[in-house]
Amino acid sequence: MRPDLPLQRFLGFDDPAKPDHDDTKTQLAARGLIPGDPVAVIVRPKQRKPIYLYDRHHAIPRQSSSAIPRSTTTHQPPIACAACGTMGTHDHRIILDSLRTDRAEPPYPVCAACFAACAAEERRMDVQALRAQAQAWLAACVIVALKTTGDDDPDILELGVIDHTGTILMQQQVAPLWEPESPAVALHGSTLAMGGDAPDLTEVVPALAAIVRGKTVLVAEQDDIDTLINGLDIRDYDPRILLDHATWYDLLEPYSDWFGNWDDRRRRYRWEPLVPTHDVIGDCLALRARLQEMAAWSLYGGCGIGAVALPASLTPLIPH
């Protein structure tokens, strides 16, 4: 609207001075009309937003869709699928032979079946790469699990370590700096008094550093690594004794990616539970079992055919 337009002002729709042919946009739309410039405005006391009125005589009839000549409508001409040559109006596009190559190559049109097959092949290659990684870890790694005082500002209650064969290398209680939270006490049955005879974390770390030195170390999730670092930091102990001489990984993300339980709303794979027990050695063995799952042969991961993230309409087209 032009701000310089002279607008007549009315106090309401029932204002005697308001012409009957002055309507709102909604009223004109109901008559199938498109308004021009406003000619008047209704301003009521304490009204935050004015209501503009338009002259019905200057409105333009709205053209119905049926009135549009057919010659003006556009249709996509049939094109050939770049993979199999099938003619059709293909909405899906991929970069042929580029699941692992140059993504700058322009995408080619493909039919729905070829698109589904391409997605299945990409998923298969991802699963096989994760399988190879799990096999490498399973051949030589150390697995560490923690029991902590809770989720808020956690400190360590107990450490568990096994090697890739499942042999127990360490199971050591640690004296925390503060009382465990109530949920942790209920879960683990540990209190500050019960850990009174346990050594401090700084007394345990040299033995742990000797075990993990030069090794690949797996934990359930990144929070375990952060808890170790924070526990040493608050004790003024350099955490590099653990970090600089070993390679640490969390298993949550690679295992979840391998399992393949796709969350379409978040556009990623859902986190899968790794450690169902509440015993540090049991947790270590559970992590090793997840590694064994990943290392075993599978086409699309633990979730099978559902691991390929496709629209539901294309899922039946995935080759089994």
Secondary structure as GFF3:
##gff-version 3
##sequence-region A 1 320
A	DSSP	beta_strand	8	10	.	.	.	ID=ss1
A	DSSP	beta_strand	22	23	.	.	.	ID=ss2
A	DSSP	alpha_helix	25	30	.	.	.	ID=ss3
A	DSSP	beta_strand	33	34	.	.	.	ID=ss4
A	DSSP	beta_strand	38	42	.	.	.	ID=ss5
A	DSSP	beta_strand	51	55	.	.	.	ID=ss6
A	DSSP	three_ten_helix	56	58	.	.	.	ID=ss7
A	DSSP	beta_strand	60	61	.	.	.	ID=ss8
A	DSSP	three_ten_helix	65	67	.	.	.	ID=ss9
A	DSSP	three_ten_helix	70	72	.	.	.	ID=ss10
A	DSSP	beta_strand	79	80	.	.	.	ID=ss11
A	DSSP	beta_strand	87	88	.	.	.	ID=ss12
A	DSSP	beta_strand	92	94	.	.	.	ID=ss13
A	DSSP	beta_strand	108	110	.	.	.	ID=ss14
A	DSSP	alpha_helix	112	139	.	.	.	ID=ss15
A	DSSP	beta_strand	142	148	.	.	.	ID=ss16
A	DSSP	beta_strand	156	163	.	.	.	ID=ss17
A	DSSP	beta_strand	168	173	.	.	.	ID=ss18
A	DSSP	alpha_helix	182	188	.	.	.	ID=ss19
A	DSSP	alpha_helix	201	212	.	.	.	ID=ss20
A	DSSP	beta_strand	216	219	.	.	.	ID=ss21
A	DSSP	alpha_helix	222	233	.	.	.	ID=ss22
A	DSSP	alpha_helix	240	243	.	.	.	ID=ss23
A	DSSP	beta_strand	247	250	.	.	.	ID=ss24
A	DSSP	alpha_helix	252	259	.	.	.	ID=ss25
A	DSSP	beta_strand	262	263	.	.	.	ID=ss26
A	DSSP	beta_strand	268	269	.	.	.	ID=ss27
A	DSSP	alpha_helix	280	295	.	.	.	ID=ss28
A	DSSP	three_ten_helix	304	307	.	.	.	ID=ss29
A	DSSP	three_ten_helix	315	317	.	.	.	ID=ss30
###
